[in-house]
Amino acid sequence: MGSLDDSVSSSGSSLPNNMEKFLCDRLLDTTQPISERFRALFSLRNLKGTSPRNALIQATRDSSNLLAHEAAFALGQMQDAEAIPALEVVLNDVSLHPIVRHEAAEALGAIGLESNIPLLKNSLVLDPAQEVRETCELALQRIEELKSSGSDDKSTMAEKSPFLSVDPAAAASSHSSVDNLREVLLDEERGMYERYSALFALRNNGGEEAVSAIIASLGSKSALLKHEVAYVLGQLQNKAASAALSNVLRNVDEHPMVRHEAAEALGSIAVPLHANSCGALDLDKT
């Protein structure tokens, strides 16, 4: 999962060609500070067309794993089918960091076309990283759910999210109680898609008990689930999660993708990050 700035443009906004070119150049300019390149990435994600797509595709091969995974995430949020061949290449390149391949798999699920099923099934079997295989499983279930419901993926699941994000699983029924959702989310024997569905339903609820259940799931065994939990807590921007997220960030034994999302969530909640909390976190060296 990528940045907490996760709203999806529904208007297909466009910019003058010179500004679009400036943003593409800024994203790909390795001499620029990473913060400036990220700002360009967030702007390009809300545009449509060949140039923004190609710039983001090129960024998926950036030497910074942090930027590369965010570019793959952006392509999924844009639901641009023209990006599928490039995402397939990223997913199949096991020399890339697992967090980048994970985002490529999630993006293929977000785009939601049936033609992505063979690509995901291949990596479900062959990818050496558990978090990537779990992401492929989620993406496949998302596509199958869309197929069985006859939904138009370009709008349906994004509309169900009050955060306007294209989520990797549909939220569980709003009729489910918080207690039931908590039980599903914390049950290590449940399938990942079912737990994700409970997570997003709790996020959409947003009440004190729902947030408490989400925080409790930071103790899950799955790094993939925990990174999504941290992402969701950042979306909620609830200060009640600050202590738990800080503990995750300080835990040098935790998976880097989980600590990364915890750091972003704390930034979204506007909790000051201390150097001694982040010093060992470097996705580009893990």
Secondary structure per residue as TSV (DSSP state, phi and psi in degrees):
chain	resnum	aa	ss	phi	psi
A	1	M	-	360.0	149.4
A	2	G	-	-103.7	-141.1
A	3	S	-	-66.0	156.7
A	4	L	S	-78.7	-9.8
A	5	D	-	-83.3	76.4
A	6	D	-	-112.6	23.6
A	7	S	-	-73.5	144.6
A	8	V	-	-106.0	127.5
A	9	S	-	-68.8	126.8
A	10	S	S	-99.2	-5.6
A	11	S	S	-100.9	-9.3
A	12	G	-	61.4	48.2
A	13	S	-	-56.3	149.0
A	14	S	-	-127.5	157.6
A	15	L	-	-126.0	159.7
A	16	P	-	-55.0	148.9
A	17	N	H	-56.8	-35.9
A	18	N	H	-68.8	-34.9
A	19	M	H	-71.7	-40.3
A	20	E	H	-59.8	-44.2
A	21	K	H	-63.7	-40.1
A	22	F	H	-59.2	-44.6
A	23	L	H	-66.0	-41.7
A	24	C	H	-63.1	-44.8
A	25	D	H	-64.2	-40.4
A	26	R	H	-65.1	-40.9
A	27	L	H	-59.4	-41.0
A	28	L	H	-93.2	-0.8
A	29	D	-	-85.1	104.1
A	30	T	T	-71.0	-8.4
A	31	T	T	-84.9	-11.2
A	32	Q	S	-80.4	151.6
A	33	P	-	-59.7	146.4
A	34	I	H	-59.0	-33.2
A	35	S	H	-63.3	-38.2
A	36	E	H	-69.8	-37.8
A	37	R	H	-67.4	-36.6
A	38	F	H	-66.2	-40.5
A	39	R	H	-59.7	-41.5
A	40	A	H	-63.6	-41.1
A	41	L	H	-60.8	-45.8
A	42	F	H	-62.6	-36.4
A	43	S	H	-69.2	-43.8
A	44	L	H	-64.5	-30.4
A	45	R	H	-62.9	-25.1
A	46	N	T	-93.7	9.7
A	47	L	-	-110.2	163.5
A	48	K	-	-122.2	156.8
A	49	G	S	123.1	172.2
A	50	T	H	-65.7	-45.4
A	51	S	H	-65.1	-49.8
A	52	P	H	-59.8	-41.9
A	53	R	H	-61.2	-48.3
A	54	N	H	-65.8	-35.5
A	55	A	H	-65.0	-42.7
A	56	L	H	-67.2	-39.3
A	57	I	H	-61.0	-44.6
A	58	Q	H	-62.7	-35.1
A	59	A	H	-69.5	-20.5
A	60	T	T	-67.1	-13.3
A	61	R	T	-106.2	13.9
A	62	D	-	-65.0	152.5
A	63	S	S	-66.9	-20.0
A	64	S	-	-87.1	112.9
A	65	N	H	-61.3	-32.6
A	66	L	H	-62.0	-48.1
A	67	L	H	-70.2	-40.4
A	68	A	H	-61.8	-43.0
A	69	H	H	-69.5	-32.9
A	70	E	H	-68.7	-35.7
A	71	A	H	-65.0	-42.4
A	72	A	H	-64.1	-41.6
A	73	F	H	-59.1	-44.3
A	74	A	H	-61.1	-42.1
A	75	L	H	-62.2	-35.0
A	76	G	H	-69.5	-42.1
A	77	Q	H	-64.4	-32.0
A	78	M	H	-73.6	-20.5
A	79	Q	T	54.0	45.8
A	80	D	-	-93.9	107.5
A	81	A	G	-62.9	-24.4
A	82	E	G	-67.0	-16.0
A	83	A	G	-86.7	-5.6
A	84	I	H	-58.6	-48.0
A	85	P	H	-57.5	-40.6
A	86	A	H	-68.5	-38.9
A	87	L	H	-66.1	-36.2
A	88	E	H	-61.3	-42.9
A	89	V	H	-62.4	-43.3
A	90	V	H	-62.5	-46.2
A	91	L	H	-60.3	-37.1
A	92	N	H	-84.6	-8.5
A	93	D	-	-90.2	93.7
A	94	V	T	-73.1	-3.6
A	95	S	T	-77.1	-15.9
A	96	L	S	-80.2	155.2
A	97	H	-	-60.1	139.8
A	98	P	H	-52.7	-33.0
A	99	I	H	-67.0	-28.6
A	100	V	H	-74.9	-44.7
A	101	R	H	-64.2	-38.5
A	102	H	H	-57.4	-45.7
A	103	E	H	-68.9	-32.1
A	104	A	H	-64.6	-42.7
A	105	A	H	-64.3	-43.0
A	106	E	H	-64.4	-37.9
A	107	A	H	-64.1	-40.0
A	108	L	H	-63.3	-35.7
A	109	G	H	-69.5	-38.3
A	110	A	H	-65.8	-38.7
A	111	I	H	-64.9	-38.4
A	112	G	-	78.8	16.4
A	113	L	-	-84.0	144.7
A	114	E	G	-60.9	-28.6
A	115	S	G	-64.9	-14.9
A	116	N	G	-81.4	-12.1
A	117	I	H	-59.6	-49.0
A	118	P	H	-60.6	-36.1
A	119	L	H	-62.4	-45.0
A	120	L	H	-71.0	-37.9
A	121	K	H	-63.8	-36.7
A	122	N	H	-61.4	-47.7
A	123	S	H	-74.2	-25.6
A	124	L	H	-58.7	-33.0
A	125	V	H	-91.2	-40.5
A	126	L	H	-99.2	-23.2
A	127	D	-	-67.7	134.6
A	128	P	S	-75.8	-14.4
A	129	A	-	-97.2	127.9
A	130	Q	H	-59.6	-40.9
A	131	E	H	-65.2	-30.5
A	132	V	H	-73.5	-42.5
A	133	R	H	-62.5	-41.1
A	134	E	H	-64.7	-36.5
A	135	T	H	-66.3	-40.2
A	136	C	H	-61.6	-40.1
A	137	E	H	-61.2	-45.4
A	138	L	H	-61.0	-47.3
A	139	A	H	-62.4	-40.6
A	140	L	H	-63.3	-41.8
A	141	Q	H	-67.9	-35.2
A	142	R	H	-62.8	-45.7
A	143	I	H	-64.8	-41.6
A	144	E	H	-63.6	-38.4
A	145	E	H	-65.3	-42.0
A	146	L	H	-62.8	-40.7
A	147	K	H	-63.0	-45.0
A	148	S	H	-71.8	-27.3
A	149	S	H	-89.6	-10.3
A	150	G	T	69.0	25.1
A	151	S	-	-77.1	153.7
A	152	D	-	-90.2	106.6
A	153	D	T	-62.4	-18.5
A	154	K	T	-67.8	-12.2
A	155	S	T	-140.6	-32.9
A	156	T	H	-59.6	-56.9
A	157	M	H	-71.0	-32.8
A	158	A	H	-64.6	-36.6
A	159	E	H	-68.4	-28.1
A	160	K	H	-73.8	-17.0
A	161	S	-	-93.2	120.3
A	162	P	T	-66.3	-10.9
A	163	F	T	-96.6	3.5
A	164	L	-	60.4	23.9
A	165	S	-	-96.1	151.6
A	166	V	-	-87.9	99.8
A	167	D	-	-81.7	149.8
A	168	P	S	-73.5	-5.6
A	169	A	S	-151.6	146.7
A	170	A	-	-73.0	141.1
A	171	A	-	-62.2	142.9
A	172	A	-	-62.2	165.2
A	173	S	-	-52.6	137.6
A	174	S	T	-67.9	-11.3
A	175	H	T	-81.8	-11.2
A	176	S	S	-71.5	140.2
A	177	S	-	-76.9	158.2
A	178	V	H	-60.1	-39.3
A	179	D	H	-61.2	-43.2
A	180	N	H	-67.1	-40.5
A	181	L	H	-65.2	-40.5
A	182	R	H	-61.4	-42.5
A	183	E	H	-60.8	-43.5
A	184	V	H	-65.9	-45.4
A	185	L	H	-61.3	-36.9
A	186	L	H	-90.1	-5.0
A	187	D	-	-82.8	108.6
A	188	E	T	-67.5	-14.7
A	189	E	T	-87.6	-12.6
A	190	R	S	-76.8	156.7
A	191	G	-	-68.5	154.3
A	192	M	H	-64.2	-38.6
A	193	Y	H	-63.8	-40.8
A	194	E	H	-64.1	-39.4
A	195	R	H	-69.6	-39.8
A	196	Y	H	-61.0	-42.6
A	197	S	H	-60.3	-40.8
A	198	A	H	-65.6	-40.8
A	199	L	H	-58.7	-47.4
A	200	F	H	-70.8	-31.0
A	201	A	H	-66.6	-40.8
A	202	L	H	-65.2	-40.7
A	203	R	H	-58.8	-45.6
A	204	N	H	-66.3	-30.0
A	205	N	H	-66.8	-53.0
A	206	G	-	72.7	2.2
A	207	G	S	-75.3	174.2
A	208	E	H	-59.9	-43.3
A	209	E	H	-69.2	-35.6
A	210	A	H	-66.0	-44.0
A	211	V	H	-63.4	-39.5
A	212	S	H	-61.0	-40.2
A	213	A	H	-65.8	-40.7
A	214	I	H	-64.2	-44.0
A	215	I	H	-60.1	-41.3
A	216	A	H	-60.2	-29.6
A	217	S	G	-77.4	-2.3
A	218	L	G	-66.4	-11.7
A	219	G	G	-90.1	8.8
A	220	S	-	-62.5	158.3
A	221	K	S	-77.7	-24.9
A	222	S	-	-87.2	122.2
A	223	A	H	-64.3	-36.4
A	224	L	H	-61.4	-47.3
A	225	L	H	-63.9	-43.6
A	226	K	H	-63.7	-36.6
A	227	H	H	-67.8	-35.1
A	228	E	H	-70.6	-35.8
A	229	V	H	-61.3	-45.2
A	230	A	H	-62.6	-41.7
A	231	Y	H	-59.1	-46.1
A	232	V	H	-63.9	-40.1
A	233	L	H	-63.6	-33.2
A	234	G	H	-68.1	-38.9
A	235	Q	H	-60.3	-41.0
A	236	L	H	-72.2	-26.7
A	237	Q	T	52.9	41.7
A	238	N	-	-98.3	120.7
A	239	K	G	-63.6	-17.4
A	240	A	G	-61.9	-20.7
A	241	A	G	-89.1	-5.4
A	242	S	H	-59.8	-45.9
A	243	A	H	-64.2	-44.8
A	244	A	H	-64.9	-41.5
A	245	L	H	-66.5	-37.6
A	246	S	H	-63.5	-38.9
A	247	N	H	-63.1	-40.5
A	248	V	H	-62.5	-45.2
A	249	L	H	-63.0	-36.6
A	250	R	H	-77.5	-15.6
A	251	N	-	-81.6	99.5
A	252	V	T	-69.1	-12.7
A	253	D	T	-87.4	-8.8
A	254	E	S	-74.2	153.5
A	255	H	-	-60.6	136.6
A	256	P	H	-55.9	-35.3
A	257	M	H	-67.6	-29.1
A	258	V	H	-73.9	-44.9
A	259	R	H	-65.3	-37.3
A	260	H	H	-58.4	-49.2
A	261	E	H	-67.4	-32.9
A	262	A	H	-63.9	-42.1
A	263	A	H	-63.2	-43.9
A	264	E	H	-64.1	-39.3
A	265	A	H	-64.0	-42.9
A	266	L	H	-62.8	-36.4
A	267	G	H	-65.5	-38.8
A	268	S	H	-67.3	-37.1
A	269	I	H	-74.9	-13.5
A	270	A	T	73.2	41.3
A	271	V	-	-96.2	128.5
A	272	P	-	-59.7	134.6
A	273	L	-	-102.6	128.2
A	274	H	-	-95.7	147.5
A	275	A	H	-57.1	-36.2
A	276	N	H	-71.7	-13.0
A	277	S	H	-84.0	-31.8
A	278	C	H	-107.3	-5.7
A	279	G	T	-55.2	-34.4
A	280	A	T	-93.4	2.4
A	281	L	-	-93.3	110.8
A	282	D	-	-149.0	97.3
A	283	L	G	-64.5	-22.6
A	284	D	G	-81.8	-1.0
A	285	K	G	-127.7	9.3
A	286	T	-	-102.0	360.0
